[in-house]
Amino acid sequence: MLDGFLAESIVGRARESGLIGITVHNLRDWTTDKHHTADDRPFGGGAGMLLKPEPVFAAIEQLQSPGCRRIYLTPDGVPLSPAVAKELSGLEHLILLSGHYEGIDQRIRDSVIDQEISIGDYVLTNGTLAAAVLVDALSRFIPGVLGEEKSLTHESFTGKLLDFPQYTRPAEFRGMSVPDVLLSGNHAEIEKWRRDHALEKTRQVRPDLLK
Ligand code: ADE
């Protein structure tokens, strides 16, 4: 699931240039039975399977380093935000645990997980995608990962507003023209236009952000 994501585009280039190191591990490598069993049925009944504690404890205990942050991706975690992504981008070593079943044995959370993160109020079939989203979101805060440092400052959420509309050439396309002010070269007017439109967009789409 991760090969394309880790090899391509901005994250791929950041790995190539050594700005980020990412290793994918398979929990089955830490199982000890012949069938490499990593899951089992929940005590007390109920649907689905849970990740067993033994392989997860063994994996994390082997991979962890002093001061590393051990994170479990789960829909019942604390929502991912720019602040969370930024904080994590400053840490030396993260371990991301993704569940593939109904969940994981609570003792894993109690003993070898430091932080639980959700990427949104929906349930994915596989926490690996959530781990990829987290990696992508935090990579952007690592200096040098984005070509242009500026592209961080002007975008949705960094400034607590959604993005303003943007246009490129041609100035006239199928009868739709670019707002005059953007062609004016008047930077103060352009800034004001952008801020007004960012506010309006935020008011319409995410009024909660304005509170
Ligand atoms: N695993 C499944 N759904 C998830 C979500 N929304 N966030 C984080 N991990 C998940």
Residues whose N, C-alpha, C, O or C-beta is under 5 A from the ligand:
A	BS01	ADE	L73 T74 P75 I117 S118 I119 G120 Y122 V123 L124 N126 G127 A130
